[in-house]
């Protein structure tokens, strides 16, 4: 096989049909033409079978928190994909569902003519449930490909509960993983037979999306999604924007990342988390770009030490950034993949955190706010309100501010379970990088996941790490940030 066997699994036991009309790639999570193991595998299947390749990228209506913001971001990615596949020996078929349920039979109809169906394996949100719902009903083999992170989801043999242990394990395995990079452009210089057209019976009932119209000012009005959450005016979607951000980060921001990333005024982060979430860029491409910028070679790596420095032996900012991508992000995927039914549940917290939060559940809160008050940034705290306005207005929140944001929600709700519900609702409704294993990581870290018990014990928090707005003001440069999001 062209890709590592650990990255490939079968969702059903149907055979590959050599008499099918094409290989179908059902693109649902890795929405990109580059550095994509699933696309690479689909190309290899089509090449081996001597069949055309159809790339079917749908966008459904019925997903929680569906809004103009999320829809437009995905459709901007579709527009980039349409250009990337133009002139290539593949058939790209974007479909945006106009009404809930309108596109439900479409995958089944496409699969009837397919030799095999290749799709993306993503361990979070509604996508695993969608795979479970169709795997035994579609009339074709369904192959799942993992292109989530640099290390395959199935490689770890356990669930990691602290960063040090995962980091040490990762450092022992990462150099081998880097030898198995996806192709930068899987459809370049590939000879495949080209499908003349999809059957009229399909395209007449389910016309390919008019992406230009959908991206117009009125394009999403007729689709039954939440129109009260507008598209972000500062974070466009798509692979082209992701590539631009990566180049800017590596060239201009990486040198100051170590000193400035925690300061909201400095804008020194990569800004790639939304594009990673929607699959518009891969972790492989990001890691490769950073290592290339450092002229790094594998012989520079040290023995595994479990530390967040002195392993790669690059510059300090590069070490810090690689730790975010390869430790913290991939730990979230490790947990959500191995515990699909509990990664987003309160009971998944470590026992020490559950115990201390239970012991302090009845402590008097300094304030109690409702979900509506939180959503409208109507607290007494100027700094918290600014963070909430940032995510509502832009679709993103500065990482340090998100930690404070979550800690104060815990402080100002009746129970820690209420705090979790508020964080998930607001983060997933407004955040372009929400509904993601890495995002759930950040939310649950507020309540003790991947952390340790801290002293002294405090009201409400118990032994869970405590943060205050006053200390944040003293540590961080915030004047421009507060001016921008003061309301």
C-alpha positions as CSV (number, residue, x, y, z in Angstrom):
1,X,0.0,0.0,0.0
2,X,1.1,3.6,-0.7
3,X,0.3,4.6,2.9
4,X,1.2,3.1,6.3
5,X,-1.1,0.2,7.2
6,X,-1.7,1.8,10.6
7,X,-3.5,4.6,8.8
8,X,-5.9,2.4,6.9
9,X,-8.9,0.4,8.2
10,X,-12.1,-1.0,6.8
11,X,-15.6,0.1,8.0
12,X,-17.3,-2.8,6.4
13,X,-16.3,-6.1,4.7
14,X,-17.6,-5.6,1.2
15,X,-15.2,-6.5,-1.6
16,X,-13.6,-4.1,-4.0
17,X,-15.6,-4.2,-7.3
18,X,-13.3,-4.2,-10.3
19,X,-16.3,-3.6,-12.6
20,X,-17.2,-0.3,-10.9
21,X,-17.2,2.9,-12.9
22,X,-14.8,4.9,-10.6
23,X,-13.1,5.1,-7.2
24,X,-15.0,7.5,-4.9
25,X,-13.2,9.7,-2.3
26,X,-15.8,11.0,0.2
27,X,-14.0,14.0,1.5
28,X,-15.5,14.9,4.9
29,X,-12.7,16.0,7.3
30,X,-9.4,16.4,5.4
31,X,-10.7,19.0,3.0
32,X,-7.6,19.7,1.1
33,X,-5.7,18.7,-2.1
34,X,-2.2,18.6,-0.4
35,X,-0.5,16.5,2.3
36,X,-3.6,14.2,2.5
37,X,-3.2,10.5,3.1
38,X,-6.8,9.8,2.3
39,X,-6.6,11.5,-1.1
40,X,-3.3,9.8,-1.7
41,X,-4.8,6.4,-1.0
42,X,-7.8,7.1,-3.2
43,X,-5.4,8.0,-6.1
44,X,-3.5,4.8,-5.5
45,X,-6.7,2.8,-5.6
46,X,-7.8,4.4,-8.9
47,X,-4.4,3.9,-10.4
48,X,-4.2,0.2,-9.5
49,X,-7.8,-0.4,-10.8
50,X,-7.3,1.8,-13.9
51,X,-10.4,3.7,-13.0
52,X,-11.4,7.4,-12.8
53,X,-11.3,9.1,-9.4
54,X,-14.4,11.1,-8.2
55,X,-13.8,13.5,-5.2
56,X,-17.1,14.1,-3.5
57,X,-17.0,16.9,-0.9
58,X,-20.4,17.5,0.7
59,X,-21.6,20.0,3.3
60,X,-24.7,18.9,5.1
61,X,-27.3,21.1,7.0
62,X,-27.9,18.9,10.0
63,X,-24.9,19.3,12.3
64,X,-25.0,21.0,15.7
65,X,-24.0,24.7,15.6
66,X,-24.4,24.9,11.9
67,X,-24.2,28.6,11.0
68,X,-23.2,31.1,8.3
69,X,-19.8,31.2,10.0
70,X,-19.1,27.5,9.8
71,X,-20.7,27.1,6.4
72,X,-18.8,29.9,4.7
73,X,-15.5,28.7,6.1
74,X,-16.1,25.3,4.6
75,X,-17.3,26.7,1.3
76,X,-14.3,28.9,1.0
77,X,-12.2,25.7,1.3
78,X,-14.4,24.1,-1.4
79,X,-13.6,27.0,-3.8
80,X,-9.9,26.5,-3.2
81,X,-10.3,22.8,-3.8
82,X,-12.2,23.4,-7.0
83,X,-9.3,25.4,-8.4
84,X,-6.7,23.0,-7.1
85,X,-8.4,20.0,-8.9
86,X,-9.1,21.9,-12.1
87,X,-7.1,20.5,-15.0
88,X,-6.2,17.4,-13.0
89,X,-7.3,13.9,-14.0
90,X,-10.0,13.8,-11.3
91,X,-13.7,14.7,-11.1
92,X,-14.3,17.1,-8.3
93,X,-18.0,17.2,-7.1
94,X,-18.8,19.8,-4.4
95,X,-22.3,19.5,-2.9
96,X,-23.9,21.9,-0.5
97,X,-27.2,20.6,0.9
98,X,-30.0,23.1,0.4
99,X,-32.4,21.6,3.0
100,X,-32.0,19.2,5.8
101,X,-32.1,15.6,4.4
102,X,-31.9,16.6,0.8
103,X,-28.5,15.0,0.3
104,X,-29.1,11.9,2.4
105,X,-29.4,9.4,-0.5
106,X,-26.6,10.9,-2.5
107,X,-23.7,9.0,-1.1
108,X,-25.6,5.7,-1.6
109,X,-26.3,6.6,-5.2
110,X,-22.6,7.5,-5.9
111,X,-21.4,4.3,-4.1
112,X,-23.6,2.1,-6.3
113,X,-21.3,2.9,-9.2
114,X,-18.0,2.9,-7.2
115,X,-15.3,0.2,-7.1
116,X,-14.7,1.3,-3.5
117,X,-15.3,4.3,-1.3
118,X,-12.4,6.0,0.5
119,X,-13.2,8.4,3.3
120,X,-11.6,10.4,6.2
121,X,-11.4,8.9,9.7
122,X,-11.8,11.7,12.2
123,X,-12.4,10.8,15.8
124,X,-14.6,13.7,17.0
125,X,-17.9,15.5,16.7
126,X,-20.6,13.9,14.5
127,X,-18.3,12.3,11.9
128,X,-17.8,8.9,13.6
129,X,-21.5,8.6,14.1
130,X,-22.1,9.4,10.4
131,X,-19.7,6.7,9.4
132,X,-21.4,4.2,11.7
133,X,-24.8,5.1,10.2
134,X,-23.8,4.4,6.5
135,X,-21.1,1.7,6.7
136,X,-23.5,-1.2,6.5
137,X,-25.9,0.3,4.1
138,X,-23.8,1.7,1.3
139,X,-23.4,-0.8,-1.6
140,X,-19.6,-0.6,-1.7
141,X,-16.5,-1.2,0.5
142,X,-15.8,1.7,2.8
143,X,-12.2,2.4,3.6
144,X,-11.2,4.8,6.4
145,X,-7.9,6.7,6.2
146,X,-6.3,8.5,9.1
147,X,-4.6,11.8,8.1
148,X,-5.2,13.6,11.4
149,X,-1.7,13.9,12.8
150,X,1.9,13.2,12.3
151,X,1.7,10.0,14.4
152,X,-1.1,7.5,13.4
153,X,-4.1,7.3,15.7
154,X,-3.6,3.6,16.2
155,X,0.1,3.7,17.0
156,X,-0.1,4.5,20.8
157,X,-1.1,1.5,22.8
158,X,-2.6,3.5,25.7
159,X,-4.3,6.7,26.6
160,X,-2.0,9.3,28.0
161,X,-3.1,11.4,30.9
162,X,-0.1,13.9,31.3
163,X,1.9,15.7,28.8
164,X,5.3,14.5,30.0
165,X,4.5,10.8,29.4
166,X,3.0,11.5,26.0
167,X,5.9,13.7,25.0
168,X,8.4,11.1,26.0
169,X,6.6,8.5,24.0
170,X,6.2,10.8,21.0
171,X,9.9,11.6,21.0
172,X,10.7,7.9,20.8
173,X,8.5,7.5,17.8
174,X,8.4,10.8,15.9
175,X,11.5,10.4,13.8
176,X,10.2,7.2,12.2
177,X,6.8,8.9,11.7
178,X,8.5,11.8,9.8
179,X,9.8,9.3,7.3
180,X,6.2,8.5,6.3
181,X,5.1,11.9,5.1
182,X,2.1,12.3,2.8
183,X,2.8,13.5,-0.8
184,X,2.7,17.2,-1.1
185,X,0.5,17.0,-4.2
186,X,-1.1,13.5,-4.7
187,X,-2.8,14.4,-7.9
188,X,0.2,15.9,-9.6
189,X,1.8,14.0,-12.5
190,X,-0.7,11.2,-12.1
191,X,-2.2,9.4,-15.1
192,X,-5.8,8.4,-14.5
193,X,-8.7,7.9,-16.9
194,X,-11.0,10.9,-16.7
195,X,-14.7,10.4,-16.1
196,X,-16.6,12.2,-18.9
197,X,-19.3,13.2,-16.5
198,X,-21.3,12.0,-13.6
199,X,-24.7,10.5,-14.5
200,X,-27.4,13.0,-15.3
201,X,-29.7,11.2,-12.8
202,X,-27.4,12.3,-10.0
203,X,-26.4,15.8,-11.1
204,X,-29.9,16.8,-12.0
205,X,-31.3,15.9,-8.6
206,X,-28.2,17.0,-6.7
207,X,-26.5,19.7,-8.7
208,X,-22.9,20.5,-8.0
209,X,-22.7,23.6,-5.7
210,X,-22.5,27.0,-7.3
211,X,-19.7,28.1,-5.0
212,X,-19.4,31.6,-6.3
213,X,-23.1,32.3,-5.6
214,X,-22.9,30.7,-2.2
215,X,-20.0,33.0,-1.3
216,X,-22.0,36.0,-2.4
217,X,-23.7,38.3,0.1
218,X,-27.1,36.4,-0.1
219,X,-25.7,33.0,-0.9
220,X,-26.5,31.3,2.5
221,X,-29.8,33.0,3.2
222,X,-32.0,30.2,1.9
223,X,-30.1,27.4,3.8
224,X,-31.8,26.6,7.2
225,X,-28.8,27.3,9.4
226,X,-28.1,29.8,12.2
227,X,-27.9,33.2,10.4
228,X,-27.2,35.0,13.7
229,X,-23.6,33.8,13.8
230,X,-22.1,35.7,10.8
231,X,-18.9,34.7,8.9
232,X,-15.7,35.9,10.4
233,X,-14.3,39.0,8.7
234,X,-10.8,38.3,9.9
235,X,-10.3,34.5,9.4
236,X,-11.1,33.4,5.9
237,X,-11.3,29.6,5.2
238,X,-9.5,27.5,2.6
239,X,-6.1,26.0,1.8
240,X,-4.8,29.1,0.2
241,X,-5.4,31.2,3.3
242,X,-3.9,28.5,5.4
243,X,-0.8,28.4,3.2
244,X,-0.5,32.2,3.4
245,X,-0.7,32.1,7.2
246,X,1.8,29.3,7.5
247,X,4.4,31.2,5.4
248,X,3.8,34.4,7.3
249,X,4.2,32.6,10.6
250,X,7.4,30.9,9.7
251,X,9.0,33.9,8.2
252,X,7.9,36.7,10.5
253,X,6.4,35.4,13.7
254,X,8.2,32.2,14.6
255,X,11.4,34.1,15.7
256,X,9.3,36.0,18.3
257,X,6.9,33.1,19.1
258,X,8.6,32.2,22.4
259,X,8.6,35.7,23.8
260,X,5.3,37.1,22.4
261,X,2.8,34.2,21.9
262,X,1.1,34.8,25.3
263,X,0.6,38.5,24.8
264,X,-2.7,39.3,23.0
265,X,-1.3,42.6,21.8
266,X,1.5,41.0,19.8
267,X,-0.5,38.6,17.4
268,X,2.5,36.2,17.5
269,X,0.6,32.9,17.1
270,X,0.2,30.9,13.8
271,X,-3.6,31.4,13.6
272,X,-3.9,28.0,12.0
273,X,-6.2,26.2,14.4
274,X,-9.4,26.8,12.4
275,X,-7.7,25.5,9.2
276,X,-6.3,22.5,11.0
277,X,-9.8,21.8,12.4
278,X,-11.5,21.9,9.0
279,X,-8.7,20.0,7.3
280,X,-7.6,22.9,5.1
281,X,-4.0,22.3,6.1
282,X,-2.2,19.3,7.6
283,X,0.0,19.0,10.7
284,X,2.6,17.3,8.4
285,X,2.9,20.4,6.2
286,X,3.2,22.7,9.3
287,X,5.8,20.6,11.0
288,X,7.8,20.2,7.8
289,X,7.7,24.0,7.1
290,X,9.0,24.8,10.6
291,X,11.8,22.2,10.5
292,X,12.8,23.3,7.0
293,X,13.0,26.9,8.3
294,X,15.4,25.8,10.9
295,X,17.6,23.8,8.4
296,X,16.9,20.8,10.8
297,X,18.2,17.3,10.1
298,X,17.2,14.2,12.1
299,X,20.7,13.8,13.5
300,X,20.1,16.9,15.5
301,X,17.5,15.2,17.7
302,X,18.4,14.2,21.2
303,X,17.3,11.1,23.1
304,X,13.7,11.2,24.3
305,X,13.6,13.2,27.5
306,X,9.9,14.1,28.0
307,X,10.8,17.8,28.2
308,X,9.3,20.5,26.0
309,X,12.8,21.7,25.1
310,X,16.2,20.2,24.2
311,X,14.8,17.4,22.0
312,X,14.7,18.9,18.5
313,X,17.7,21.2,19.2
314,X,16.2,23.9,17.1
315,X,15.7,27.5,18.2
316,X,13.7,27.9,21.4
317,X,10.6,29.3,19.6
318,X,10.5,26.4,17.2
319,X,10.8,23.9,20.0
320,X,7.8,25.6,21.8
321,X,5.7,25.6,18.7
322,X,6.5,22.0,17.7
323,X,5.5,21.0,21.3
324,X,2.0,22.6,20.7
325,X,1.5,20.7,17.4
326,X,3.1,17.4,18.3
327,X,2.3,17.0,22.0
328,X,-0.8,19.0,23.0
329,X,-2.7,18.7,19.8
330,X,-2.0,15.0,19.2
331,X,-2.8,14.1,22.9
332,X,-6.3,15.3,22.2
333,X,-6.6,13.0,19.2
334,X,-5.2,10.1,21.3
335,X,-8.0,10.6,23.9
336,X,-10.9,11.2,21.5
337,X,-9.9,8.2,19.4
338,X,-9.5,5.8,22.3
339,X,-12.5,7.0,24.2
340,X,-15.1,8.1,21.6
341,X,-18.0,8.0,24.0
342,X,-16.5,10.0,26.9
343,X,-13.8,12.5,25.6
344,X,-16.4,15.3,25.9
345,X,-18.1,14.1,29.1
346,X,-17.5,15.5,32.6
347,X,-16.8,12.0,33.9
348,X,-13.7,11.8,31.8
349,X,-11.8,14.1,34.1
350,X,-9.0,12.6,36.2
351,X,-10.2,11.2,39.6
352,X,-8.3,13.8,41.6
353,X,-10.1,16.6,39.7
354,X,-13.5,15.0,40.1
355,X,-12.9,14.5,43.8
356,X,-11.8,18.1,44.5
357,X,-14.5,19.7,42.4
358,X,-17.1,17.5,44.1
359,X,-15.8,18.6,47.5
360,X,-16.1,22.2,46.6
361,X,-19.3,22.0,44.5
362,X,-21.4,23.8,47.2
363,X,-18.9,26.6,47.8
364,X,-20.3,30.1,47.5
365,X,-19.6,31.6,44.1
366,X,-18.6,35.3,44.0
367,X,-21.1,35.8,41.1
368,X,-23.4,33.6,39.1
369,X,-24.1,34.3,35.5
370,X,-26.5,32.7,33.0
371,X,-25.5,31.3,29.6
372,X,-27.2,34.3,28.0
373,X,-25.2,36.7,30.2
374,X,-21.9,34.9,29.3
375,X,-22.8,34.9,25.6
376,X,-23.5,38.6,25.6
377,X,-20.3,39.4,27.5
378,X,-22.4,40.9,30.4
379,X,-20.1,40.1,33.3
380,X,-18.4,42.5,35.7
381,X,-15.0,41.6,34.3
382,X,-13.7,43.8,31.5
383,X,-11.0,41.3,30.5
384,X,-13.4,38.3,30.4
385,X,-15.9,40.3,28.4
386,X,-13.2,41.2,25.9
387,X,-12.2,37.6,25.4
388,X,-15.9,36.6,24.8
389,X,-16.3,39.5,22.3
390,X,-13.2,38.3,20.5
391,X,-14.6,34.9,19.8
392,X,-18.1,36.2,18.9
393,X,-16.8,38.8,16.5
394,X,-13.8,36.9,14.9
395,X,-14.4,33.2,15.4
396,X,-11.1,32.8,17.4
397,X,-9.8,33.6,20.8
398,X,-6.2,34.1,21.9
399,X,-5.0,30.9,23.6
400,X,-4.0,32.5,26.9
401,X,-7.2,34.4,27.1
402,X,-9.2,31.2,26.5
403,X,-7.6,29.7,29.5
404,X,-8.6,32.6,31.7
405,X,-12.1,32.7,30.0
406,X,-12.7,29.0,31.0
407,X,-11.3,29.4,34.6
408,X,-13.7,32.3,35.3
409,X,-16.7,30.4,33.8
410,X,-15.9,27.7,36.4
411,X,-15.7,30.5,39.1
412,X,-19.1,32.0,38.1
413,X,-21.4,29.0,37.5
414,X,-23.4,27.0,40.0
415,X,-21.6,23.7,39.4
416,X,-18.6,22.6,37.4
417,X,-20.9,20.6,35.2
418,X,-22.7,23.9,34.3
419,X,-19.3,25.5,33.6
420,X,-18.5,22.7,31.2
421,X,-21.8,23.0,29.4
422,X,-21.3,26.8,29.0
423,X,-17.7,26.4,27.7
424,X,-18.7,23.8,25.2
425,X,-21.7,25.8,23.9
426,X,-19.9,29.1,23.5
427,X,-16.7,27.6,22.1
428,X,-18.4,25.4,19.6
429,X,-21.0,27.9,18.5
430,X,-18.6,30.7,17.8
431,X,-15.1,29.2,17.6
432,X,-14.0,28.2,14.1
433,X,-11.6,25.8,15.8
434,X,-14.3,24.3,18.1
435,X,-15.8,20.8,17.9
436,X,-12.2,19.5,17.7
437,X,-10.1,17.1,19.9
438,X,-7.6,19.9,20.5
439,X,-10.4,22.3,21.4
440,X,-12.0,19.9,23.9
441,X,-8.5,19.5,25.3
442,X,-8.4,23.2,26.2
443,X,-11.9,23.2,27.7
444,X,-11.2,20.2,29.9
445,X,-7.8,21.5,30.9
446,X,-9.7,24.2,32.7
447,X,-11.2,21.5,34.9
448,X,-8.0,19.5,35.5
449,X,-7.4,17.3,32.4
450,X,-3.7,16.8,31.8
451,X,-2.9,18.9,34.8
452,X,-2.0,18.1,38.4
453,X,-3.4,19.1,41.8
454,X,-2.3,22.6,42.9
455,X,-2.1,24.2,46.4
456,X,-3.3,25.9,48.3
457,X,-6.9,24.8,47.9
458,X,-9.3,27.6,47.0
459,X,-13.0,28.0,47.2
460,X,-14.8,26.6,44.1
461,X,-11.6,25.4,42.5
462,X,-10.3,23.2,45.3
463,X,-7.0,21.8,43.9
464,X,-7.7,22.7,40.3
465,X,-5.4,25.4,38.9
466,X,-6.5,28.9,39.7
467,X,-6.3,32.0,37.4
468,X,-7.4,35.6,37.9
469,X,-7.9,38.6,35.7
470,X,-5.7,40.7,38.0
471,X,-2.7,38.5,37.6
472,X,-3.3,38.2,33.8
473,X,-3.3,42.0,33.5
474,X,0.0,42.1,35.3
475,X,1.6,39.4,33.1
476,X,0.4,40.3,29.7
477,X,0.4,43.2,27.2
478,X,-3.3,43.9,26.7
479,X,-3.9,47.6,26.0
480,X,-4.5,47.1,22.2
481,X,-6.5,44.0,22.8
482,X,-8.8,45.7,25.3
483,X,-9.2,48.7,23.1
484,X,-10.2,46.5,20.2
485,X,-12.7,44.3,22.1
486,X,-13.8,46.8,24.8
487,X,-17.4,46.9,23.5
